[in-house]
Amino acid sequence: MLPALLKKGQTLLVFVCLLISNMALADAYSDARSELVAAYQAQDFAAMQDAAYKALDARPGYPGALFNLAFAKVLAGDNAGSLETLSGLVVTGVDYNVADIDEFAALKTLPNWQTYADSATALHEPAGDASVAYSHDAGDFIPEGIAIDDDGVLYLGSIRHGSIVRIGNDVEEISSAVTAGHWSVFGMRLGPDGGLWFASAAVPEYAGVNDDIAGRTGLFRFDLDAGVISERALLPKGEEPMVLGDLVFTDDDTIHATESLTGALYRFSVSSGELTEVIAPGTLRSMQGLVQDASGQFLYVADYVGGLFRVRLSDYSVERVTSVKPQSLFGIDGLYRYGDELIAIQNGIRPNRVIAFTLSPDATSIITSRILARNLPEFDEPTLGVVVGDDFFFVANSHWNRFDREANLPEGLQGPIVLKISLR
């Protein structure tokens, strides 16, 4: 579940509320955001700036917080300071189309405006040599989980219908939520045991959700030979909804899975069937993609609103991964590894991009990066992918951003498109 877009003419108040609408946990950032909203309503722009700085102290480098600071500065009359903040955002690969927002019009008279505007325009130019590898006609499918077997057959999971389709010479539905007892299909992996493992959750966007199942989540194994769900491990239904969003095998018997709404990490033993919480809720904010490092000792985990982290598997200690150069590590959904690079799908920043981050020799920081794909015509909230040899396949148009507040979808959406890009 992803933040809504900032649209032309939206006020700061609406923007801030939408940006973290799914973050229910109280923390210093949300407290600062509440102060900022109250200051905006009172038209106290000095207090807005103070609150924006508090938010940045709580969540350093967070694009939304930097935008809010730029907004507060321009409202307070500090046009040069606002433009400087926005220019820093562009350097990290983030732009909020402020040229189209009336409140920022005063910045256009500044000497440095054109330099900023040119950089922002260049950032929105499509980049990357991608080709369409697979497609499916169902416009309301809302794809998320993806896997590809050794024969090049694609498996794709649906958020809207909770189904799994197999795309080879034709398209075949192989598992239905209605008959198999799962829900929206999130992260998906072909396991060492030959099964198709996936995370599933009964989210509001699932067409079959009802009060009995809302908020439920778990891991499932689809037996490709028998054509049935052969194993399932469900988290107990709590007072608050939960979503297991992605998973990775760390050895033949162990799956680690992220819980996106509370920031918890779970470990599942295939042999024993035990699903255990190994990182408590609130340690991170919104865990998304995860991947094991080359040594097998660590997991890299994307925190959607917190950045990139490394988890030591021996004791589940957590450390932040930083970047040597200005670089946004926020808004990462899918996360994968290719040699000494981390492949990230960033749909929580604008423009959306697929990027390869090169790790330092000690694997604790990012030393450089290269854009693999950015703002392509097929993009409409890219989500998850899979590395196959030297190629990366990923869902280009999940349409997550097209749901309205009542979880309805517009008519006429294009069916799922899976793009392929070379990693060499």
N, C-alpha and C positions, 0 to 999 in steps of 0.2 A: 504494500500500500504506500503510495507515494504522494508527496506534497503537491498541492495544486499550483498551477502556473500563475505568475504575475501577469495580469492582462492590462492593456492600455487603460489609463484612467483610474485604476484601483487606488484607493487611499492606502496610506501606511497601515492604518488600523486593520483593514480587511486583509492586506498582504500578510501582516505578521500572524494574524489568527489562522489564516489558511496554511501558512508555511509549516507550522508544527501542530496541525490539528490532530494528529495521531499520537502526539507525545503526551501521555497522561501523567507521567511521573513528575512529581515536584522536584525542582532542583534550583540552583542559583540562577541558571539561565532563564528558566520560566518565571522566576520571581522578578528578574530584571525586565523581562518582556512585559510582565503585568505593569511594572512601573512605567515602562515606555508607553504603553497603550494609554494608561491614565494620564500621563503628561501630554500626550497627543490630544486627547479629548479636552484637556484643560488649556490647550494651545500654549503650554509652558515648554518652549523649545530648548531652553537651557537644561531643564530637568530631563527632557528627552535625550539630550546628548549624554548627560550623566548616566542615565539608564542604559544607553547603547554601549557606553564604555564598560559598565558592569557586566553586560551580556558578553562582551568580548573577553573580559577577564575570565568568565565562566567557561566560555567556549572559544578559545583563541583561533582567529583566522576563519571563523564560520562565515560563509558568504552572506547568509541572510542577516547576520548581525552587522556585517560591514555595510551592507546596503542600508540597513536601518540607521546606522551612524551617518552615512552620506545624506540620507533623507533629513535627519534631524539637523545636520549642519546647514543644508540649503534653506530649510525653513527658518533657521536662526540667522540667516544672512551671511553665513560663512561659505560663500560660493567657492573660493579657492580651496578651502579644506574639503568640501564635498567632492570637488573634481579630483583632488589628490587621492581621496579614498576610493573613488570609482576607478581611477587609473590603476591603483594597486590591485583591484579585483580583476581587471582585464589581463594584467600580467599573469595572474594565476589561471587564466582560461575561463573566467566567468564574466558574463555581461547580462544586465537586466533590461536592456533596451530603454535606457533612461531618456534617449532622444525623443521617445514618443510619450513621455510622462510630463504633463504640463508643469508640475512643480519644479522640474529641473531646467526649465527654459532659460533661466538667468545664466546658467553655466555656459550657454552658447556664445556669450559675449566675451568670455575669457580667452586670453592669447593661446592657452594650451588646449582649448576645446577641440580644435581640428585634429590635433595629434591623437587625442583620446578617441574621437569619433572614428578616425581612420583605423585605429587598432581594434575598436569594437566591431566595425564593419568587416574587417579581415577575419575576425574570430568567427563570424557567422557564415563565412564562405564554406561550402561543402568541401570536405577533404577526405581522401582515402580511396583506394582502388578496391571496391567491393563488387561482388556479383551475386545475383540471386541463385541460391542453391536449392531451396525448397519453397513451396508456397501451398496455401490451402484456401479454399474459397469462402469459408464460414466467417463472415465479418464480425459476428458477436462471439467468436471463440475466446478471445482474450488469452493469448498464449503466455506461459511463464516457464514451466519446466521443459527442458530439452535434453535429449540424449541421442547419440548416434552409435550404431553397432559396427562391427568390423566389416560388414557387407555394405555399409553406407546407408542403411535404413534408418530413418529419423523417427524418433518418438517425441511427441509433443503433448503437453498437458494443458488443459483448459481451466482458467479461473472461473469463467462464467458458468460453464456446464459441468465442471468436475470430471470431464471425460479425458481419456488418453487415446490419441490416434497414432497409427503407424503409417508413415508415408514412404513408400517405395515406388513401385510401378503405378500404384494407385493409393488412395487414402482409405484407411479402414479404422473404424473405432474398435479398440480392443478392450477397453474397460469403461464402464458407465458408472457414474456416482450413484445413480438410482438403484442399480442392481448389485453393485459391488460394495456399497457401504462406506465409500470415502466421499470427500468433498472437493473443494477447489484444489487443483494440483499445482503445487509450487515447485521447489527444487527437485531435480530428478537425476539419478545416476544408475548406470549399469554396474552392478556389483560383481565382485570376484566370484560369487556363487552362481553367476549367470542370470540372476533375477534383475528385474527393473525396480529399483527402490525409489520412493518418492515421499516428499512431505506433503501433507494435506491439511487443510483447515476450513472450517465452516465460517467464512467471512461474509459480510453483508453483500458483497458483489456476487456471491454464488447464487444462482437462480433458484436453487432448491433449499435455501436456508430457512429455518423455522426456529421457534423458541427452544425446542428440545435439543437442537444440535448447535445453535449459535455459540461461537466461541470455542468449540472443540477443535482439537488438533492432534496429529500423530504421524507416525511413520508407517508406510505400507510397502509390501513387496508384491509385485505382480509376477507370477510365474509365466514366463513367455512360452514355455512348452505346453503347460496345462491350460493357459488362458484364464487363470483365476487369481484372485488375491490369496496368497498363501500364508502371509504373516502380517500382523499389525501390532503396533505398540502405541497406545494412546496415553496422552497426559490426562490426569484427572481434570474434570471440568471445575474451574474455579469461579470466583465471583467476577473476575475480569476476563475478557476474551484473550486467547493466546493464538499465536501463529508460528508454527515451525516453518521457516521460510526457505532454508537451504540446508544441504547436507553434503558430507564428504566421507569416504572411506579412508581411515587412517591406518588400518591393517585389514586383513581378510575377515576379521571378526568384529571390527569396531567401526561404528558410524558416529560422527559428531554432527550435531544439528543446531542451528541457531534459532532462537525464539525472538521474533522481530519486534514485538510490542513491549517487552520488558527488558530486553538486553541480556537474557539468560542464555547459557550454553548447556547442551545436553549431550551425554554419551550413551550410546546404545550398544549392547552386546548382542550380536546375532545369535550366538549359541545359547545364552541364558535367557534372552528376551527381556533383560533388565534395561530400563530407560532411566538414567540417573542425571540429576542436575549437578553440573560440575563448576559452573560459574553462576553466582547468584544474580537474580534480577537487580538492575540498578548499577551493577559494576560498569557496564556499558549502557548505552541508551537505546539503540535500535540496530541490533546485529542483523546483517544481511549475508552477503557471500562469504565463503571461507575456503581456504585451500591449504594443503600441507606443504611445508617447505621441503627442499631437496634432502635434508638430513633426516627427515622423519621425526624431528624432535619438537617442532613448532607448528602451530597453525597461524596463518595470517587471516585476520577477521576484519571485515568492513563494518564499521559503525556508521550508519547513514548520516547521522547528525554529529558524530564525534570524531570521524576520521578513520585512520587505519591503525590497527593494533596487531601485536604479535603475542600469542599465547603459548607458554611453555607447557607441553603435554605432561611432563613429569609431576608438576604441582599446580598447574592451571593459573600460574601468575601471569599478569597482563602488563605489557609495556607498549607505549605509544611508538609508532613508526613515524619519523619525521622526514621532511624533505630538505635537502641541502639548498636547493634553489626554490624561489617562489613557485608554489604549485598547490592547487587545491586537491586535497585528499578526501573531500567530503562528497556525499551524494553517490557513493559507490553501491551498486546493486550486486551484479555478478562479479566474482573474483576468481581468477584462475592463474596457473603458473606455466611459463614456457622458459625453460632453462633458468637463468638468473633474473628473469623478468616476471613481474606480476601484471597480468592482463585484467584490466578493470573496465566495467561498463558503468559510466557515470550518468545516470538519468536524473540525479538530484541537483545538478547544476545546469545552467543554460549558457551556451548550447550543449546538448547531449553529445557525448563522445565515447569512443572506445580508445583506450590509451594503454601503452605498455610502459610500466615503471621499472627502471633498472635498479636493482638492489645494490647496496654497498657491499664490499668484500665481507664484512661481518654480518651482513643481512639485517641490519637494524635501522637502516634509513634508505631513502630514495635519493640517488645521485643524479639521475637524468631521466628523461622520458621521451617517448615518440608517439605522435598521434597516429592511430591506425585508421580511424574513421570518425568523422565529425559532421553533424548536421546534414546528413545525406537526405536526399528526397524521400527515401523509404522510411526514414526515422519517424516514429510516433511513440515515444517512450520505449526505447530498447531496454531489454531486461537481462535475461540470462543467456549463457552460451556454453560451448564445449570446445576444448582444444583437441584436434585430431591430427596427429603428426605435426606438420608445420603450418597447419591451417586453423583458423578460428571461425566457428560457425556460431551465429547468435541471432536471437529474436530481435528484429528491427522495429516492429510496430505492435507492441503489446496493447496499446489503446487504454492502458490503465488511467491515463489522464482524462479520458472521455467520460468516465462515470460522473454523474451529478451527485448531489447530496443525498438523494434517495436511492443511489446505486442503480440508476437507470442509464441506458446507453442510447446514443442517437442512432438513427437509421443510416444506412449507406456506408458503414465502415468497411474498409478493405480487409480482406482475410489475412491471416498470418503470413509474414515474409521472413524467411531465414536467409541472412546474408553470409557470404564466405569471404574472408580476407586472409591473405598470406601473412604469416608471422616472420618470414625470413627477411 
